[in-house]
Amino acid sequence: MPFALSGVCLVAGVALASVDLTVLGALNLLGQVVYLISALRLVRAPRSTYLALSTAPLYIAWKLGLYGRALLGSRATSWVRTARVVAPDAARQA
């Protein structure tokens, strides 16, 4: 979540043409990345960990798109009850 909030701050700063907000968001994001990378270096994380983290921006973009479609309601759908066939044994037990 902190990464997302830093990203929102950065995007909002650019969108609002606010230099202070943009710098704040960029420095906050940079600080979090440095913190994460330094922790991984301390524990001597394998290369596969870094490669897995490199796919995080794609995952975040996909997830934001998913949330956007859910919030905006890309299409109207209605729920239709499916007809059921009651088995003869089930009817006797009820």
Phi, psi and omega per residue, in radians:
M1 nan -0.722 3.137
P2 -1.048 -0.607 3.088
F3 -1.102 -0.744 -3.131
A4 -1.110 -0.746 3.137
L5 -1.145 -0.636 3.073
S6 -1.146 -0.704 3.105
G7 -1.120 -0.724 3.101
V8 -1.099 -0.737 3.109
C9 -1.069 -0.754 3.130
L10 -1.128 -0.820 -3.141
V11 -1.130 -0.720 3.117
A12 -1.112 -0.684 3.114
G13 -1.101 -0.725 3.113
V14 -1.191 -0.770 -3.115
A15 -1.128 -0.635 -3.126
L16 -1.587 0.023 -3.120
A17 0.986 0.678 3.123
S18 -1.778 1.951 -3.115
V19 -1.120 -0.750 -3.122
D20 -1.069 -0.810 -3.135
L21 -1.162 -0.665 3.111
T22 -1.140 -0.789 3.128
V23 -1.132 -0.739 3.116
L24 -1.049 -0.825 3.133
G25 -1.118 -0.738 -3.131
A26 -1.155 -0.775 3.137
L27 -1.178 -0.668 3.097
N28 -1.100 -0.798 3.113
L29 -1.114 -0.765 3.114
L30 -1.074 -0.754 3.117
G31 -1.059 -0.703 3.128
Q32 -1.201 -0.670 3.102
V33 -1.143 -0.774 3.113
V34 -1.072 -0.735 3.122
Y35 -1.072 -0.795 -3.138
L36 -1.125 -0.828 -3.120
I37 -1.131 -0.717 -3.137
S38 -1.150 -0.638 3.093
A39 -1.148 -0.705 3.113
L40 -1.157 -0.625 3.102
R41 -1.185 -0.672 3.141
L42 -1.061 -0.697 -3.117
V43 -1.576 0.092 -3.135
R44 0.919 0.954 -3.140
A45 -1.115 2.526 -3.138
P46 -1.221 2.835 -3.126
R47 -1.013 -0.580 -3.127
S48 -1.060 -0.523 3.104
T49 -1.150 -0.763 3.123
Y50 -1.157 -0.679 3.112
L51 -1.143 -0.691 3.103
A52 -1.130 -0.694 3.120
L53 -1.180 -0.435 -3.138
S54 -1.193 -0.316 3.105
T55 -1.541 -0.068 -3.112
A56 -1.008 -0.733 3.120
P57 -1.055 -0.621 3.089
L58 -1.155 -0.726 3.111
Y59 -1.109 -0.744 -3.135
I60 -1.111 -0.753 3.108
A61 -1.076 -0.756 3.121
W62 -1.091 -0.762 -3.097
K63 -1.165 -0.696 3.097
L64 -1.119 -0.685 3.078
G65 -1.103 -0.691 3.113
L66 -1.113 -0.790 3.099
Y67 -1.113 -0.703 3.126
G68 -1.069 -0.783 3.114
R69 -1.132 -0.654 3.135
A70 -1.181 -0.703 -3.121
L71 -1.288 -0.667 -3.084
L72 -1.493 -0.276 3.137
G73 1.106 1.310 -3.027
S74 -1.026 -0.475 3.116
R75 -2.674 2.658 -3.140
A76 -1.552 2.224 3.076
T77 -2.283 2.646 3.087
S78 -2.197 2.678 -3.111
W79 -1.553 2.276 3.122
V80 -2.093 2.178 -3.134
R81 -1.175 2.351 3.136
T82 -1.496 2.393 3.097
A83 -1.205 2.395 -3.125
R84 -2.032 2.534 3.036
V85 -1.810 2.139 -3.115
V86 -1.498 2.210 3.104
A87 -1.211 2.550 -3.119
P88 -1.002 -0.663 -3.141
D89 -1.163 -0.659 -3.118
A90 -1.180 -0.598 -3.124
A91 -1.195 -0.587 -3.141
R92 -1.287 -0.582 -3.105
Q93 -1.289 -0.441 -3.080
A94 -1.391 nan nan
